Structures are given as C-alpha cells and as structure tokens.
Amino acid sequence: MKKTIFSLSLLILILLSCEQDDQLGLDIQPPSDRINIQVDTFPLIAYTLADDSLLTSKTRYNVAGYLFDPIFGLTVSSFCSQLKISKTNIVFGADAIPDSIFLYLKLNNIYAKSRQNDLMTFNVYELGEPLYYDSAYYSNREIKKGNLIGTITFNPSKIDSIYLDTGKIAPTLKIPLSLNYAKKIIDASFEGKLLNNSTFQQYFYGIVVEPVINGNQGNLVIWDLVNTISNVTLYYHTSSLSKVKEIFQMDATIQWYSNFYHDYSTASLDLLNQLNGDTTGGKQILFLQPLAGTKIFIRFPDLQNYFQGKQVNINMAELLIPIYNDPTSREFPIPSKLTLAKIKDTLGNTSYVDDFIFSESMFDGSYYSQKKYYRFRLPRYTQNLILDREENLGLYLRVSGTSIYPNRVILKGTENGMKLVVTYSYVN
C-alpha cells in the first residue's frame, strides 16, 4: 500500500481545488483532526458470479428478443402481460364481425442496434395462466403459453412511426393477431365476460410475446407497456356501423413480468471459469451482465486489521472500477451506471449501502468516459467496517436497472485496475 502524508498547507490547497462533493466525510471529525491526512490504496477481493433471479413484475419496461454475444453467449427474453378493458359491460352487437385485431408495442430502445440487417420473428400467444396484481413474479419463472394468436417478422432497426386511424404515433411495432382471437372476445361479451376487468381477466389471462431464435445475432428490444400506445385493438363492423374499435389496454394498474434465459456454452472461457468457481480470475477481468446474468462480488478484506486499535476518521473512500479494453463495446454499448448493494446475511440477502441512503448522488456509480472508470463513494460504509458496526460480508455489484436494461460491461480486475482509495486521518 502506497501512503502519502500531506502537510497542512498542501491539504488546504487540495481542499480548495476539490469539488464540494469530494469532501464527503470531512464533516465527521473536528477541524483540529484534519491536519495529517493520509491516503492508502487497499487490496480488494472480487470475482464474477451467476446472478439470482430478479423481480420483474410491474417493471417500467419489458424486454423481448434474443442476442448472441461473443463474450456472454446467448440471452433470450420474453414477457407476458394482462390486458384490461377500457370500459365496463362491453357487449358487441349481435351481428358484429371482426375485421382485424392488432397488438401495438411502443418502442423504447434497441440494444446492439448497430446490426442493421438482422430480421427477427416474434410469436404472440394467449397467456396460459392468470396473473395476480398483488403477487411477485421473478425472471426465472416460466411463462405458460396458450394458443398461438399472432406472429411477425421485422427488422428492429427499422421500427418507425406509424399511422393509426387518422394520426401518426411514435415508433411502434404493429403485430397482426388471429381473427379467431377477435371472435373469441366478441363471443365472450354475450356471456357477460366483459362486464368488468375482474371477469374479463378470469377468461382472458393476457398475452405472451416470445422471440423465435433464427440463427442470426439478434437484438434485445425494450418495450414501453405503460404508454397508452401499447394495447390490443380490435376493429369490427356491424350492419349499421362500418368501422368500430375496442381497445384492451396495458398500463400500470395491471400485472406483467419478464422471463430471462442465459446460455453460456459459447461464452468467453474467462467468464466460464469464474462462473464455475475460479475466484482467482477476478484478479484480471470481471464480467457484469444484467437481466439476471452475472453480478460481481466485492469485499474489502484488510480494513479492520489495518486500523485495529487505532482511532481513525474516514474523510473519503472511493471504489474505482475501470473498464477492460473490450473491442466489442462499440457493438454492445456499456451501461451508464452501476449499483452496489451490501450483503447483510450469510444467505446473500442484500440491503442499501448507508452512503446510498445518505445521498444517492454522492454515492454515484456513474461511468466517467474520460477516465474510463465507474466510481462509488463509500466513506460511511468504510467507517462502519472499521468500527465493526458493519459485518464485512461484502458487496454485490450490478448494472443499474438490471431487470430492464440489457447493457453489459467487462471490467478490470483487482490486480489490473480496480481499487479502493481511502483518505483518512487519525484522531488526536
């Protein structure tokens, strides 16, 4: 460990040149104790682990698609969602004839969209079981499918604004569904099954969107189900009405969830070795993949021993995590932010880090492109470890928004750039 002792004049110069948020921790000791400031770089333990299943019910966005990644192998994502009626007691005319029915999915983003020519196919099924709004659904839960009711082949990079009725709407995928499905809805209205959402959802559980893997490299496409554009619209006519529509909405008052699947058989050997238990691989390279792919275990092993028997104030503790030189990052953009959670028990359950609770912005986790690293500020967590107020079980590093954003990143290991830099002073 490299140590630097600053004189008082040099300290004043540094403090004057720092941003205000870089002084986090200076408020926890009196000015008289700030004379001898020391900076040490402490060793870390870090390695890649397979992530657990994630809570994906009622997330802000849903991912559907697949992606062959030369580093991380194959990722597949599907989702299912309830539908809701737009008004109560819907009864179609006795002579109602369906003209068409479409599933509209509002586009949010496309991951790995630099591939301009990859055609993808999505199948749409009736959901095979009911969902419950108050239940929790996780990413490893199998989605049960009913009848196939629609299919589309499209190029994700060419999804654009479309005309709907008389207006133009934002980039949206329009998937034609079976007229038999439309007739099933019309016929159900005569049986009182469209009386309200409770009766409707007992009979029509919802829809499933699932990609068909066709051999190309694919894309992961992010959809916005909360947007009013996302819905199922049934068009029909009667003897007296030429064109009528009924909308079945998807919004925040209903339930949905995503299912993620990863196949690492073609993944990087370095990644496979760590997933198979080689913790030493984390000294050189680490792999972070969202959508219940991988997480990184991090622990600060020597803090308590180093400061044992000493009274110390932590002025600042910065965890710096540089990215690895990854030639595939242009095609697979890295995340803009990571997140840390502290492990609170031997079962691996986690909770918020104290520094995050105190100030999310100070806690940080953002990527700094000029320095090519992610940064976290952890003075409170570090101080608590030294004072034995915190059991040193470690931290889990994940992509921020790990259940909805596909961006992955390769990081340098603990002997190759990742470091904990602690600025502290001894109490007089």
Helices and strands as residue ranges (DSSP letters): E 4-5, H 8-17, G 20-23, G 26-28, G 31-33, E 38-42, E 45-50, E 62-69, E 73-81, E 84-85, E 97-111, E 120-127, E 145-154, G 156-158, E 162-164, E 167-169, E 172-176, H 179-189, H 197-203, E 207-212, E 218-224, E 231-237, E 244-249, E 256-263, H 269-275, G 279-283, E 285-288, E 294-299, H 303-306, E 312-322, E 338-343, E 350-351, H 354-358, H 360-363, E 364-368, E 373-377, H 379-386, E 395-399, E 409-412, E 419-426
